[in-house]
Amino acid sequence: MTKNQTSTIANWGNYPKVRAEITVPETPENLREQVLARERLIARGNGKCYGDAALSPFIISTLRLNRVLDFDAVNGVVHCEAGVLLADLLDAIVPAGWFFHVTPGIKNITIGGAIACDVHGKNHPDKGCFSNWLISFELMRADGAIVHCSRADNPDLFWQTCGGMGWTGVVLSARFQLMPLRSIYMRQLAVRAENLEALFAAFETNQNRQYAAGWVDCLSGGAAFGRGVVYFADHAEPQTPEAPLLFPQKKPRNVPFYAPSWLLNPLTIRVHNAMLFSKASTGEHLVDLDRYFYPLDSIQNWNRLYGRRGFIQYQFCLPEAKSFEGIRQIMKTIRESRDTPFLTVLKRHGERPAAAIHSFPIRGYSLALDFPRTSSIISLVRVLDELVWQYDGKIYLAKDACSASRMGRVDPVAFGEPKFHSLLKERILAKKQGA
């Protein structure tokens, strides 16, 4: 029998917090008992999303549904339960000559979470989202039935679940395709851009690179407005034919306690940005997989830097034709506000499959901004929502904590199960005035 416990829980942004009853089933049978016994619940993986997704008065944790059921090392296909972390797989797949086609910037997320958020990485124009490489999955529905979903079997449910934020049911297991890997190193090219125009130009003139992500200084003004550094990369060839493929294991540094709320302020962030820009090592260098793909994982508990108040990440995507002007206007609005983002990341995106109706990226550019949570940040988010909407953009629901309900451009009523209900879904369904 699965034992339940009640505790206060939050996702990685430490806002909002909710008092929830949590159960951790170890088998599909345990899971079915809990699903049938509840009128409202949501599945939750490792809690690395930033907003109020996967939070509800009753939470089913998938972390003990974490078995690797099969790894076809010849064809590069993994079959595993939903609670398996990307990090759990690296020690097996990398030595066998495989890596993920698509990975987000952290490796401690579950496969179920990757599907629910349809995560993307630094190579969206080339490889799309996680769903592009997803073969099939098993989904437990509200009545306890288990449904096999793929592009051929129950395709509507397949695509409603990919990016559907857990509202169609609980993913039990999944099969997905890996990509061949010949080296644990990446050829990284850092391009320092003196302003926003140069930043966009760097993306456009280096489209032949497989991976790209840019850091933006949101505090710079005048001729340096929007300056930043873009990090491009391609997979390197082996340094020697016999070079072993071992994923680099590094002990992360730790933030042992919550920082005081005053630590991140315009002055300290301005100094931090100046150091990042001046010390960016331009030119091409070899860096290992862990350093390029998962830099945030090098600091354990880095969310504590924002203090106990937590932080708000605001991530939006604009259509290509409107990206430069829209992002320029949004950055000007942020500079004129009381709130200062500590970290800002720019990425370029390509087309998405027409069937991937809930995937976040659209052809264009996305900007992700991490703001310390202040008394004025929600007001700023409302202003940013209006600008993003005017430029025909959308926000990423996996990062959303307080945006207007329309901003993800989804309708949970049209595809979601009433039983699978999160705080995020509740906000969207509320359709508050002005949303």
C-alpha positions as CSV (number, residue, x, y, z in Angstrom):
1,M,0.0,0.0,0.0
2,T,1.4,3.4,-1.0
3,K,1.9,5.7,2.0
4,N,0.9,9.4,1.6
5,Q,2.4,12.4,3.3
6,T,1.3,16.0,3.5
7,S,3.9,18.8,3.1
8,T,4.4,22.3,1.7
9,I,5.9,22.0,-1.8
10,A,7.1,24.3,-4.6
11,N,8.8,23.8,-8.0
12,W,12.3,25.1,-8.8
13,G,11.3,28.8,-8.7
14,N,10.2,28.4,-5.0
15,Y,7.0,30.2,-6.0
16,P,4.1,29.5,-5.5
17,K,4.1,27.1,-2.6
18,V,1.2,24.8,-1.9
19,R,0.2,22.5,0.9
20,A,-0.3,19.1,-0.8
21,E,-0.8,15.5,-0.1
22,I,1.8,13.5,-1.9
23,T,1.9,9.9,-2.8
24,V,4.8,8.0,-4.4
25,P,3.6,4.8,-6.1
26,E,6.1,2.1,-7.0
27,T,4.0,0.1,-9.4
28,P,1.3,0.9,-12.0
29,E,-1.2,-0.9,-9.7
30,N,-0.4,1.5,-6.8
31,L,-0.8,4.4,-9.2
32,R,-4.2,3.2,-10.4
33,E,-5.5,2.9,-6.9
34,Q,-4.6,6.6,-6.3
35,V,-5.9,7.8,-9.6
36,L,-9.3,6.1,-9.0
37,A,-9.5,7.4,-5.4
38,R,-9.1,11.1,-6.2
39,E,-11.3,13.6,-7.9
40,R,-8.4,16.0,-8.6
41,L,-4.7,15.2,-8.9
42,I,-1.6,15.9,-11.0
43,A,1.5,13.9,-11.7
44,R,4.9,15.4,-10.8
45,G,8.4,14.4,-11.7
46,N,11.5,16.0,-10.2
47,G,10.0,19.4,-9.7
48,K,12.4,21.3,-12.0
49,C,9.8,23.3,-13.8
50,Y,9.7,26.9,-12.5
51,G,6.1,27.9,-12.1
52,D,2.9,26.4,-10.8
53,A,2.7,23.4,-13.2
54,A,2.6,20.0,-11.4
55,L,1.3,21.5,-8.2
56,S,-2.1,20.5,-6.9
57,P,-3.7,19.6,-3.5
58,F,-3.0,16.0,-4.4
59,I,0.2,15.1,-6.2
60,I,1.4,11.8,-7.6
61,S,5.2,11.6,-7.7
62,T,6.6,9.4,-10.4
63,L,10.1,9.3,-9.0
64,R,9.9,5.6,-7.9
65,L,8.6,4.6,-11.3
66,N,12.2,4.8,-12.4
67,R,13.1,1.5,-14.1
68,V,15.0,1.3,-17.4
69,L,13.0,-1.4,-19.1
70,D,15.2,-1.9,-22.2
71,F,18.1,-0.2,-23.9
72,D,18.7,-1.2,-27.4
73,A,22.4,-0.2,-27.7
74,V,22.5,-1.3,-31.4
75,N,19.7,0.9,-32.6
76,G,19.8,3.6,-29.9
77,V,16.3,3.1,-28.5
78,V,15.5,3.5,-24.8
79,H,12.4,2.1,-23.1
80,C,12.0,3.3,-19.6
81,E,9.4,4.3,-16.9
82,A,8.4,8.0,-16.6
83,G,10.3,8.7,-13.4
84,V,13.7,8.0,-15.0
85,L,15.9,11.1,-15.1
86,L,17.9,12.1,-18.1
87,A,20.9,12.0,-15.7
88,D,20.2,8.4,-14.9
89,L,20.6,7.4,-18.6
90,L,23.8,9.2,-19.4
91,D,26.2,6.7,-17.9
92,A,24.6,3.9,-20.0
93,I,23.9,5.6,-23.3
94,V,27.1,7.7,-23.7
95,P,29.6,4.8,-23.4
96,A,27.5,2.9,-26.0
97,G,27.9,5.8,-28.4
98,W,24.5,7.5,-28.0
99,F,23.2,10.9,-26.8
100,F,19.8,12.7,-26.7
101,H,18.6,14.3,-29.9
102,V,17.0,17.0,-27.7
103,T,17.9,17.9,-24.2
104,P,17.0,21.0,-22.1
105,G,19.6,22.9,-20.0
106,I,19.4,20.6,-17.0
107,K,19.7,16.8,-16.9
108,N,17.8,16.1,-13.6
109,I,14.4,16.1,-15.2
110,T,12.2,13.0,-15.7
111,I,11.2,11.5,-19.0
112,G,7.6,12.0,-18.0
113,G,8.3,15.7,-17.5
114,A,10.1,15.9,-20.8
115,I,7.0,14.7,-22.5
116,A,4.5,16.8,-20.5
117,C,6.5,20.0,-21.3
118,D,7.7,18.8,-24.7
119,V,11.1,20.2,-23.8
120,H,13.4,21.8,-26.4
121,G,17.1,22.6,-26.4
122,K,19.7,24.6,-28.1
123,N,19.1,22.9,-31.5
124,H,15.4,23.4,-32.1
125,P,15.8,24.7,-35.7
126,D,17.5,21.3,-36.5
127,K,16.0,18.8,-34.2
128,G,12.7,20.3,-32.8
129,C,11.3,19.2,-29.5
130,F,11.5,16.0,-27.5
131,S,8.3,14.8,-29.2
132,N,10.2,14.7,-32.5
133,W,12.1,11.7,-31.2
134,L,9.4,10.1,-29.1
135,I,8.3,6.7,-30.5
136,S,5.5,5.8,-28.1
137,F,4.3,6.0,-24.5
138,E,1.8,4.3,-22.1
139,L,-0.7,6.7,-20.5
140,M,-3.0,6.0,-17.5
141,R,-6.3,7.8,-18.0
142,A,-8.8,9.0,-15.4
143,D,-10.6,5.7,-15.3
144,G,-7.4,3.8,-14.6
145,A,-7.2,2.4,-18.2
146,I,-3.7,2.3,-19.8
147,V,-3.6,3.5,-23.4
148,H,-0.7,3.0,-25.8
149,C,0.0,6.2,-27.7
150,S,2.1,6.8,-30.8
151,R,1.8,8.5,-34.1
152,A,-0.1,5.5,-35.4
153,D,-2.0,4.4,-32.3
154,N,-4.2,7.1,-30.6
155,P,-2.3,9.9,-32.4
156,D,-4.6,12.7,-31.2
157,L,-3.9,11.6,-27.6
158,F,-0.2,11.3,-28.4
159,W,0.0,15.0,-29.5
160,Q,-2.4,16.3,-26.8
161,T,-0.1,14.8,-24.2
162,C,3.2,16.1,-25.7
163,G,3.3,19.6,-24.2
164,G,0.0,19.0,-22.5
165,M,1.3,19.6,-19.0
166,G,0.0,16.4,-17.5
167,W,-3.6,17.2,-18.2
168,T,-4.4,14.0,-20.3
169,G,-3.2,11.5,-17.7
170,V,-0.1,10.0,-16.1
171,V,2.7,8.8,-18.4
172,L,3.9,5.4,-17.2
173,S,6.7,4.6,-19.6
174,A,8.0,5.7,-23.0
175,R,10.2,4.7,-25.9
176,F,12.4,7.3,-27.6
177,Q,15.2,7.4,-30.2
178,L,18.7,8.5,-29.4
179,M,21.4,10.1,-31.7
180,P,24.8,8.6,-32.5
181,L,27.7,10.1,-30.6
182,R,31.4,9.9,-31.5
183,S,33.0,12.2,-28.9
184,I,32.3,13.6,-25.5
185,Y,33.5,17.0,-26.7
186,M,31.8,19.9,-28.4
187,R,33.5,22.5,-30.6
188,Q,32.2,25.7,-29.0
189,L,32.4,29.0,-30.7
190,A,31.7,32.1,-28.5
191,V,30.7,35.3,-30.4
192,R,30.6,38.5,-28.4
193,A,28.0,40.9,-29.7
194,E,28.2,44.6,-28.9
195,N,24.5,45.3,-29.1
196,L,21.1,43.6,-29.9
197,E,21.5,44.0,-33.6
198,A,24.9,42.3,-33.5
199,L,23.4,39.6,-31.3
200,F,20.7,38.7,-33.8
201,A,23.2,39.0,-36.7
202,A,25.3,36.4,-35.0
203,F,22.4,33.9,-34.9
204,E,21.5,34.6,-38.5
205,T,25.1,34.2,-39.9
206,N,25.9,31.0,-37.9
207,Q,22.8,29.0,-38.9
208,N,25.1,26.2,-40.0
209,R,26.0,25.4,-36.4
210,Q,24.0,22.6,-34.7
211,Y,23.5,24.3,-31.4
212,A,23.1,27.9,-30.3
213,A,22.1,29.9,-27.2
214,G,22.9,33.5,-26.3
215,W,23.3,35.3,-23.0
216,V,21.9,38.9,-23.0
217,D,22.8,41.8,-20.8
218,C,19.4,43.4,-20.0
219,L,21.0,46.3,-18.1
220,S,23.2,47.7,-20.8
221,G,22.0,50.9,-22.5
222,G,23.0,53.3,-25.2
223,A,25.1,51.9,-28.0
224,A,25.5,48.7,-25.9
225,F,21.8,48.1,-25.6
226,G,21.2,44.3,-25.8
227,R,24.8,43.3,-25.9
228,G,25.6,39.7,-25.2
229,V,27.4,36.5,-26.1
230,V,26.2,33.7,-28.3
231,Y,27.6,30.2,-27.7
232,F,27.5,28.0,-30.8
233,A,28.6,24.4,-30.9
234,D,28.9,21.3,-33.0
235,H,29.7,17.7,-31.9
236,A,33.5,17.2,-32.2
237,E,35.2,14.2,-33.8
238,P,37.1,11.8,-31.5
239,Q,40.5,13.1,-30.5
240,T,41.8,9.5,-31.0
241,P,40.1,6.5,-32.6
242,E,40.3,4.7,-29.2
243,A,39.0,7.6,-27.1
244,P,36.6,6.2,-24.5
245,L,33.1,7.7,-24.4
246,L,32.4,8.4,-20.7
247,F,30.1,11.1,-19.6
248,P,32.0,13.6,-17.5
249,Q,31.2,13.2,-13.9
250,K,31.7,16.4,-11.8
251,K,30.9,17.2,-8.3
252,P,28.7,20.3,-8.3
253,R,29.3,23.2,-6.1
254,N,26.5,23.8,-3.6
255,V,24.6,26.9,-2.4
256,P,24.1,25.6,1.2
257,F,21.5,28.2,2.3
258,Y,19.1,30.7,1.0
259,A,20.8,34.0,0.1
260,P,19.5,37.2,1.7
261,S,16.8,38.9,-0.4
262,W,19.0,42.0,-1.1
263,L,21.8,40.0,-2.7
264,L,20.4,40.3,-6.2
265,N,19.8,43.9,-6.9
266,P,20.5,46.2,-9.9
267,L,24.0,47.0,-8.7
268,T,25.1,43.4,-8.1
269,I,23.4,42.2,-11.3
270,R,25.1,45.0,-13.3
271,V,28.5,44.0,-11.9
272,H,27.7,40.3,-12.7
273,N,26.8,41.2,-16.3
274,A,29.9,43.2,-16.8
275,M,32.1,40.3,-15.7
276,L,30.2,37.8,-17.9
277,F,30.6,40.0,-21.0
278,S,34.3,41.0,-20.4
279,K,35.4,37.5,-19.5
280,A,33.6,35.6,-22.3
281,S,36.3,33.6,-24.0
282,T,35.7,34.2,-27.7
283,G,36.9,31.9,-30.5
284,E,36.5,28.2,-30.8
285,H,37.3,25.8,-27.9
286,L,36.7,22.2,-27.0
287,V,34.3,21.8,-24.1
288,D,32.8,18.6,-22.8
289,L,29.1,17.6,-23.0
290,D,28.3,18.4,-19.4
291,R,29.8,21.9,-19.6
292,Y,28.0,22.8,-22.8
293,F,24.6,21.2,-22.3
294,Y,24.2,21.4,-18.5
295,P,26.0,24.4,-17.1
296,L,23.3,25.1,-14.5
297,D,23.8,21.6,-13.0
298,S,27.3,22.7,-12.0
299,I,25.8,24.6,-9.0
300,Q,23.5,22.5,-6.8
301,N,20.6,24.4,-5.3
302,W,21.4,27.5,-7.3
303,N,17.7,28.6,-6.9
304,R,18.6,29.5,-3.3
305,L,20.5,32.5,-4.7
306,Y,17.2,34.3,-5.1
307,G,16.4,33.9,-1.4
308,R,13.3,32.4,0.2
309,R,11.1,34.7,-1.9
310,G,12.0,32.7,-5.0
311,F,12.0,33.9,-8.6
312,I,9.8,34.2,-11.6
313,Q,11.0,33.0,-15.0
314,Y,9.3,34.6,-17.9
315,Q,9.9,32.8,-21.2
316,F,8.2,33.8,-24.4
317,C,8.6,33.1,-28.1
318,L,7.8,35.6,-31.0
319,P,7.4,34.9,-34.7
320,E,10.5,35.4,-36.8
321,A,9.4,38.5,-38.6
322,K,8.5,40.2,-35.3
323,S,11.2,38.8,-33.1
324,F,13.8,41.6,-33.2
325,E,11.4,44.5,-32.8
326,G,9.3,42.7,-30.2
327,I,12.3,41.7,-28.1
328,R,13.8,45.2,-28.4
329,Q,10.6,46.7,-27.1
330,I,10.2,44.2,-24.3
331,M,13.8,44.8,-23.2
332,K,13.2,48.5,-23.2
333,T,10.1,48.0,-21.0
334,I,12.1,45.9,-18.6
335,R,14.8,48.5,-18.3
336,E,12.2,51.2,-17.5
337,S,10.7,49.0,-14.8
338,R,11.7,48.4,-11.1
339,D,12.6,44.8,-11.8
340,T,15.9,43.4,-13.1
341,P,16.4,39.9,-14.5
342,F,19.5,38.1,-13.2
343,L,19.8,35.8,-16.2
344,T,18.5,36.3,-19.7
345,V,18.8,33.7,-22.5
346,L,18.0,34.1,-26.2
347,K,17.4,31.2,-28.5
348,R,16.4,30.7,-32.2
349,H,13.7,28.3,-33.1
350,G,12.6,26.6,-36.3
351,E,9.3,25.2,-37.7
352,R,7.4,22.7,-35.6
353,P,5.2,19.8,-36.9
354,A,1.6,20.8,-37.4
355,A,0.5,18.0,-35.2
356,A,2.6,19.3,-32.2
357,I,-0.2,21.6,-31.2
358,H,1.0,22.2,-27.6
359,S,4.7,22.6,-28.2
360,F,6.0,25.9,-27.1
361,P,8.5,27.0,-29.8
362,I,7.4,28.7,-33.0
363,R,9.6,29.7,-35.8
364,G,11.4,32.8,-34.5
365,Y,13.1,33.7,-31.2
366,S,12.5,33.0,-27.5
367,L,13.7,35.0,-24.6
368,A,13.9,33.6,-21.0
369,L,14.3,36.0,-18.1
370,D,14.8,35.1,-14.5
371,F,13.5,37.8,-12.1
372,P,13.9,37.8,-8.3
373,R,10.3,37.8,-7.0
374,T,9.4,41.3,-5.8
375,S,6.2,43.1,-4.9
376,S,6.1,44.6,-8.4
377,I,7.0,41.6,-10.6
378,I,3.5,40.4,-11.2
379,S,2.5,43.9,-12.5
380,L,5.5,43.8,-14.9
381,V,4.5,40.3,-16.1
382,R,1.0,41.7,-17.0
383,V,2.7,44.4,-19.0
384,L,5.0,41.9,-20.7
385,D,2.0,39.6,-21.5
386,E,0.3,42.5,-23.4
387,L,3.4,43.1,-25.4
388,V,4.0,39.5,-26.2
389,W,0.3,39.2,-27.3
390,Q,0.6,42.2,-29.5
391,Y,3.6,40.7,-31.3
392,D,1.6,37.4,-31.8
393,G,3.8,35.5,-29.3
394,K,3.2,33.0,-26.6
395,I,4.7,32.0,-23.2
396,Y,6.2,28.6,-22.1
397,L,3.7,27.0,-19.7
398,A,6.5,25.0,-18.0
399,K,7.9,28.3,-16.7
400,D,4.7,30.2,-16.0
401,A,3.7,31.3,-12.5
402,C,1.5,34.3,-13.0
403,S,0.8,35.1,-16.6
404,A,-2.7,35.8,-18.1
405,S,-4.6,32.7,-18.9
406,R,-4.5,33.2,-22.7
407,M,-0.7,33.5,-23.0
408,G,0.0,29.8,-23.6
409,R,-2.6,29.7,-26.4
410,V,-4.1,26.4,-25.1
411,D,-7.6,25.4,-24.0
412,P,-7.5,22.7,-21.4
413,V,-11.2,22.1,-21.8
414,A,-10.7,21.0,-25.4
415,F,-8.2,18.2,-24.6
416,G,-7.6,17.8,-20.8
417,E,-9.2,15.3,-18.4
418,P,-11.1,17.1,-15.5
419,K,-9.4,14.8,-13.0
420,F,-5.9,15.9,-13.9
421,H,-5.8,19.4,-12.5
422,S,-2.9,21.6,-11.5
423,L,-2.7,25.2,-10.2
424,L,-1.6,26.2,-13.7
425,K,-4.7,24.6,-15.2
426,E,-6.8,26.2,-12.6
427,R,-5.5,29.7,-13.6
428,I,-6.1,29.0,-17.3
429,L,-9.6,27.8,-16.7
430,A,-10.5,30.7,-14.4
431,K,-10.2,33.2,-17.4
432,K,-9.9,36.1,-15.1
433,Q,-10.8,39.6,-16.3
434,G,-8.1,40.9,-18.6
435,A,-6.8,37.5,-19.5
